[in-house]
Amino acid sequence: MKVYKTAKLKILGNNVIKPTIDIYRQALSFVIDVCYQENSSWLILDGKKRNTFIENLIHATSDNPSPKYLEFDKKFYKMPCYLRRSIINKAIGIVNSYLSLYDRYIYKKTKALNEGKKFKNKPPKLSYDHEAFPVLYKDNM
């Protein structure tokens, strides 16, 4: 068994990277909203097909000149593909987690009400603000 160690280090000169982090988080909020609105379409897909589906919704290419959500490319002009794909993966995970928590909430609520018990739990909320941090590779920064 391999043992991995993660260290939390303070990045010196945080002011230099702060605009990048802010743009990353804004883009993540945008993609979370897209993933939530389109969840019935991508939930039936698996793996890389999910990412490709969401990317085709937000990013214009020569094969996909008019995506459904044109605002992404306008708002986040020339975003590197590795950051865009990282954002898509993170957003899919956040929305998928929210949907499974919501399904579990509905199941528990229905079960409690069928048994004649009171149900006081609040439903989960989809958060659009996350303290996410972009993955920055040495050669791509």
Backbone as CSV, one residue per row, in Angstrom:
resi,resn,N_x,N_y,N_z,CA_x,CA_y,CA_z,C_x,C_y,C_z
1,MET,0.832,-1.174,0.000,0.000,0.000,0.000,0.883,1.246,0.000
2,LYS,0.588,2.175,-0.915,1.339,3.425,-0.974,0.739,4.429,-0.004
3,VAL,1.597,5.191,0.616,1.164,6.226,1.536,1.435,7.576,0.877
4,TYR,0.403,8.394,0.835,0.537,9.716,0.235,0.411,10.765,1.328
5,LYS,1.173,11.828,1.187,1.111,12.905,2.164,0.717,14.190,1.443
6,THR,-0.218,14.889,2.019,-0.606,16.190,1.473,-0.225,17.233,2.496
7,ALA,0.368,18.291,2.038,0.760,19.356,2.949,0.023,20.625,2.574
8,LYS,-0.443,21.319,3.564,-1.105,22.584,3.326,-0.057,23.670,3.533
9,LEU,0.313,24.297,2.436,1.358,25.306,2.491,0.787,26.662,2.113
10,LYS,1.296,27.668,2.727,0.877,29.024,2.394,1.660,29.463,1.158
11,ILE,0.923,29.953,0.182,1.569,30.429,-1.033,1.983,31.873,-0.810
12,LEU,3.269,32.118,-0.979,3.772,33.469,-0.793,3.357,34.322,-1.982
13,GLY,3.086,35.565,-1.732,2.663,36.449,-2.808,1.262,36.115,-3.279
14,ASN,0.370,35.817,-2.358,-0.995,35.415,-2.668,-1.729,36.455,-3.511
15,ASN,-1.320,37.719,-3.414,-1.989,38.775,-4.171,-1.821,38.582,-5.676
16,VAL,-0.764,37.946,-6.082,-0.516,37.721,-7.504,-1.506,36.702,-8.065
17,ILE,-1.835,35.700,-7.296,-2.692,34.612,-7.766,-4.173,34.852,-7.451
18,LYS,-4.466,35.825,-6.615,-5.850,36.072,-6.201,-6.811,36.323,-7.366
19,PRO,-6.464,37.130,-8.368,-7.396,37.312,-9.494,-7.722,36.008,-10.219
20,THR,-6.746,35.135,-10.335,-6.968,33.833,-10.972,-7.951,33.003,-10.159
21,ILE,-7.785,33.004,-8.846,-8.679,32.254,-7.963,-10.097,32.816,-8.052
22,ASP,-10.216,34.143,-8.071,-11.549,34.769,-8.162,-12.249,34.405,-9.466
23,ILE,-11.525,34.452,-10.576,-12.107,34.094,-11.874,-12.493,32.621,-11.881
24,TYR,-11.641,31.775,-11.316,-11.925,30.339,-11.242,-13.218,30.087,-10.469
25,ARG,-13.377,30.760,-9.354,-14.569,30.568,-8.519,-15.832,31.113,-9.192
26,GLN,-15.718,32.221,-9.917,-16.864,32.745,-10.659,-17.279,31.777,-11.765
27,ALA,-16.285,31.242,-12.458,-16.571,30.273,-13.522,-17.196,29.015,-12.931
28,LEU,-16.717,28.587,-11.772,-17.280,27.412,-11.112,-18.752,27.642,-10.772
29,SER,-19.091,28.809,-10.257,-20.487,29.122,-9.951,-21.346,29.069,-11.207
30,PHE,-20.826,29.606,-12.302,-21.551,29.596,-13.565,-21.806,28.161,-14.028
31,VAL,-20.781,27.326,-13.973,-20.904,25.943,-14.456,-21.771,25.105,-13.519
32,ILE,-21.749,25.387,-12.228,-22.645,24.695,-11.295,-24.089,24.958,-11.697
33,ASP,-24.393,26.208,-12.036,-25.745,26.557,-12.461,-26.122,25.817,-13.749
34,VAL,-25.198,25.757,-14.703,-25.452,25.028,-15.960,-25.690,23.554,-15.678
35,CYS,-24.845,22.951,-14.847,-24.980,21.528,-14.523,-26.319,21.247,-13.836
36,TYR,-26.735,22.147,-12.971,-28.005,21.946,-12.279,-29.180,22.051,-13.253
37,GLN,-29.132,23.042,-14.128,-30.219,23.215,-15.092,-30.303,22.064,-16.083
38,GLU,-29.172,21.471,-16.420,-29.123,20.427,-17.438,-28.961,19.028,-16.844
39,ASN,-29.235,18.855,-15.555,-28.931,17.574,-14.899,-29.664,16.388,-15.497
40,SER,-30.850,16.587,-16.035,-31.574,15.452,-16.616,-30.867,14.909,-17.853
41,SER,-30.062,15.731,-18.495,-29.353,15.300,-19.708,-28.028,14.603,-19.410
42,TRP,-27.238,15.141,-18.490,-25.919,14.563,-18.268,-25.887,13.448,-17.230
43,LEU,-26.905,13.343,-16.387,-26.892,12.281,-15.374,-26.948,10.882,-15.986
44,ILE,-27.515,10.771,-17.182,-27.598,9.451,-17.823,-26.285,9.070,-18.496
45,LEU,-25.372,10.036,-18.636,-24.066,9.762,-19.246,-23.095,9.307,-18.169
46,ASP,-21.958,8.795,-18.608,-20.959,8.382,-17.628,-19.581,8.915,-17.997
47,GLY,-18.777,9.111,-16.979,-17.381,9.473,-17.127,-17.107,10.680,-18.003
48,LYS,-16.240,10.463,-18.968,-15.774,11.551,-19.822,-16.902,12.133,-20.680
49,LYS,-17.931,11.352,-20.959,-19.053,11.840,-21.765,-19.786,12.978,-21.057
50,ARG,-19.835,12.921,-19.732,-20.455,13.996,-18.961,-19.695,15.298,-19.178
51,ASN,-18.383,15.217,-19.033,-17.544,16.399,-19.186,-17.671,16.981,-20.586
52,THR,-17.652,16.124,-21.596,-17.765,16.568,-22.974,-19.112,17.226,-23.216
53,PHE,-20.162,16.651,-22.653,-21.505,17.210,-22.813,-21.580,18.624,-22.243
54,ILE,-21.093,18.793,-21.017,-21.131,20.107,-20.374,-20.232,21.091,-21.121
55,GLU,-19.074,20.626,-21.550,-18.161,21.506,-22.285,-18.800,21.982,-23.588
56,ASN,-19.537,21.112,-24.256,-20.227,21.505,-25.488,-21.354,22.497,-25.223
57,LEU,-21.875,22.505,-24.011,-22.921,23.469,-23.669,-22.374,24.870,-23.419
58,ILE,-21.106,24.960,-22.991,-20.585,26.259,-22.568,-19.463,26.810,-23.430
59,HIS,-18.816,25.973,-24.245,-17.614,26.430,-24.956,-17.768,26.285,-26.467
60,ALA,-17.515,27.373,-27.173,-17.603,27.370,-28.632,-16.302,26.878,-29.248
61,THR,-16.427,25.999,-30.240,-15.289,25.525,-31.024,-15.713,25.562,-32.492
62,SER,-14.808,25.156,-33.382,-15.179,25.128,-34.803,-16.251,24.074,-35.066
63,ASP,-16.228,22.970,-34.332,-17.264,21.933,-34.466,-18.555,22.299,-33.730
64,ASN,-18.440,23.197,-32.766,-19.578,23.604,-31.929,-19.607,25.136,-31.866
65,PRO,-19.989,25.788,-32.974,-19.880,27.252,-33.027,-20.866,28.020,-32.150
66,SER,-21.996,27.417,-31.821,-22.970,28.145,-31.001,-23.472,27.285,-29.854
67,PRO,-22.729,27.267,-28.741,-23.174,26.507,-27.573,-24.409,27.153,-26.947
68,LYS,-25.099,26.375,-26.150,-26.342,26.844,-25.522,-26.090,28.022,-24.579
69,TYR,-24.993,27.979,-23.842,-24.652,29.025,-22.878,-23.452,29.818,-23.391
70,LEU,-23.700,30.731,-24.302,-22.646,31.544,-24.912,-21.955,32.461,-23.907
71,GLU,-22.631,32.775,-22.824,-22.111,33.727,-21.845,-20.784,33.276,-21.239
72,PHE,-20.573,31.955,-21.164,-19.345,31.467,-20.535,-18.120,31.963,-21.279
73,ASP,-18.095,31.782,-22.595,-16.937,32.219,-23.371,-16.789,33.735,-23.377
74,LYS,-17.901,34.440,-23.294,-17.830,35.904,-23.248,-17.297,36.386,-21.907
75,LYS,-17.770,35.768,-20.850,-17.395,36.194,-19.503,-15.989,35.722,-19.119
76,PHE,-15.621,34.537,-19.565,-14.326,33.952,-19.204,-13.507,33.717,-20.481
77,TYR,-13.197,34.791,-21.145,-12.510,34.783,-22.428,-11.133,34.133,-22.317
78,LYS,-10.854,33.238,-23.231,-9.559,32.543,-23.337,-9.159,31.793,-22.058
79,MET,-10.122,31.173,-21.403,-9.794,30.362,-20.235,-9.083,29.091,-20.714
80,PRO,-7.955,28.761,-20.117,-7.238,27.552,-20.534,-8.108,26.300,-20.376
81,CYS,-7.945,25.368,-21.300,-8.805,24.175,-21.306,-8.629,23.335,-20.048
82,TYR,-7.415,23.280,-19.487,-7.233,22.457,-18.288,-7.988,23.050,-17.103
83,LEU,-8.097,24.392,-17.042,-8.883,25.002,-15.971,-10.373,24.811,-16.217
84,ARG,-10.803,24.980,-17.473,-12.216,24.803,-17.808,-12.664,23.378,-17.479
85,ARG,-11.864,22.404,-17.835,-12.222,21.003,-17.569,-12.187,20.686,-16.083
86,SER,-11.274,21.304,-15.372,-11.227,21.139,-13.923,-12.492,21.706,-13.283
87,ILE,-12.928,22.852,-13.780,-14.153,23.478,-13.283,-15.356,22.584,-13.569
88,ILE,-15.409,22.030,-14.766,-16.528,21.163,-15.142,-16.575,19.936,-14.237
89,ASN,-15.421,19.312,-14.004,-15.374,18.140,-13.110,-15.860,18.489,-11.708
90,LYS,-15.385,19.615,-11.195,-15.770,20.036,-9.849,-17.269,20.316,-9.789
91,ALA,-17.794,21.015,-10.796,-19.224,21.357,-10.815,-20.092,20.108,-10.910
92,ILE,-19.693,19.159,-11.734,-20.441,17.906,-11.853,-20.483,17.189,-10.506
93,GLY,-19.359,17.160,-9.819,-19.305,16.525,-8.505,-20.191,17.214,-7.489
94,ILE,-20.185,18.546,-7.488,-20.996,19.318,-6.543,-22.484,19.087,-6.797
95,VAL,-22.890,19.166,-8.057,-24.311,19.000,-8.385,-24.747,17.552,-8.161
96,ASN,-23.906,16.607,-8.518,-24.219,15.190,-8.310,-24.401,14.904,-6.818
97,SER,-23.533,15.454,-5.998,-23.642,15.279,-4.554,-24.935,15.897,-4.028
98,TYR,-25.234,17.100,-4.481,-26.469,17.762,-4.054,-27.696,16.920,-4.430
99,LEU,-27.719,16.425,-5.658,-28.885,15.652,-6.110,-29.059,14.358,-5.320
100,SER,-27.946,13.705,-4.982,-28.067,12.477,-4.191,-28.508,12.791,-2.759
101,LEU,-28.019,13.896,-2.199,-28.477,14.307,-0.868,-29.960,14.655,-0.884
102,TYR,-30.398,15.313,-1.948,-31.813,15.677,-2.060,-32.686,14.434,-2.210
103,ASP,-32.239,13.458,-3.006,-32.980,12.201,-3.136,-33.086,11.484,-1.792
104,ARG,-31.991,11.477,-1.036,-31.997,10.850,0.284,-32.945,11.584,1.224
105,TYR,-32.959,12.911,1.142,-33.879,13.721,1.951,-35.327,13.358,1.628
106,ILE,-35.677,13.288,0.356,-37.049,12.953,-0.066,-37.425,11.553,0.420
107,TYR,-36.488,10.610,0.299,-36.749,9.244,0.748,-37.044,9.212,2.252
108,LYS,-36.201,9.885,3.042,-36.398,9.898,4.491,-37.689,10.606,4.870
109,LYS,-38.005,11.678,4.184,-39.230,12.421,4.467,-40.461,11.572,4.168
110,THR,-40.453,10.924,3.011,-41.576,10.063,2.631,-41.736,8.911,3.609
111,LYS,-40.623,8.311,3.985,-40.659,7.189,4.925,-41.221,7.628,6.282
112,ALA,-40.762,8.773,6.769,-41.241,9.268,8.071,-42.730,9.601,8.018
113,LEU,-43.155,10.251,6.953,-44.573,10.630,6.847,-45.470,9.410,6.674
114,ASN,-44.996,8.390,5.974,-45.772,7.154,5.822,-45.916,6.408,7.142
115,GLU,-44.920,6.559,8.008,-44.973,5.909,9.317,-45.699,6.774,10.344
116,GLY,-46.171,7.935,9.924,-46.908,8.813,10.823,-46.028,9.613,11.763
117,LYS,-44.751,9.727,11.454,-43.821,10.486,12.299,-43.686,11.911,11.771
118,LYS,-43.256,12.793,12.667,-42.976,14.165,12.247,-41.602,14.198,11.580
119,PHE,-41.483,15.040,10.590,-40.213,15.178,9.880,-39.789,16.635,9.933
120,LYS,-38.699,16.926,10.632,-38.276,18.307,10.859,-37.016,18.696,10.095
121,ASN,-36.392,17.749,9.431,-35.148,18.058,8.725,-35.384,19.042,7.584
122,LYS,-34.411,19.900,7.349,-34.505,20.851,6.250,-33.873,20.218,4.998
123,PRO,-34.399,20.569,3.832,-33.812,20.024,2.607,-32.418,20.604,2.362
124,PRO,-31.559,19.855,1.679,-30.226,20.381,1.370,-30.332,21.538,0.380
125,LYS,-29.336,22.399,0.389,-29.308,23.539,-0.525,-28.086,23.416,-1.437
126,LEU,-28.295,23.783,-2.674,-27.185,23.790,-3.629,-26.409,25.086,-3.454
127,SER,-25.152,24.957,-3.101,-24.307,26.124,-2.893,-23.555,26.456,-4.177
128,TYR,-23.574,27.716,-4.538,-22.862,28.166,-5.725,-21.510,28.777,-5.375
129,ASP,-21.279,29.046,-4.114,-20.013,29.635,-3.674,-19.189,28.573,-2.964
130,HIS,-18.032,28.289,-3.535,-17.139,27.284,-2.956,-15.738,27.854,-2.858
131,GLU,-15.027,27.433,-1.857,-13.647,27.861,-1.670,-12.723,26.970,-2.494
132,ALA,-13.062,26.795,-3.749,-12.281,25.933,-4.633,-11.002,26.644,-5.060
133,PHE,-9.993,25.853,-5.331,-8.691,26.379,-5.718,-8.274,25.707,-7.016
134,PRO,-7.882,26.479,-8.019,-7.516,25.867,-9.298,-6.229,25.065,-9.195
135,VAL,-6.158,24.030,-10.003,-4.936,23.240,-10.088,-4.017,23.971,-11.051
136,LEU,-2.867,24.372,-10.566,-1.922,25.108,-11.397,-0.667,24.273,-11.602
137,TYR,-0.413,23.931,-12.840,0.758,23.139,-13.180,1.915,24.059,-13.526
138,LYS,3.096,23.650,-13.188,4.271,24.492,-13.349,4.434,25.001,-14.789
139,ASP,4.245,24.144,-15.766,4.472,24.528,-17.158,3.338,25.359,-17.747
140,ASN,2.165,25.343,-17.141,1.003,26.031,-17.712,0.708,27.374,-17.063
141,MET,1.382,27.716,-15.991,1.030,28.950,-15.278,1.499,30.169,-16.034
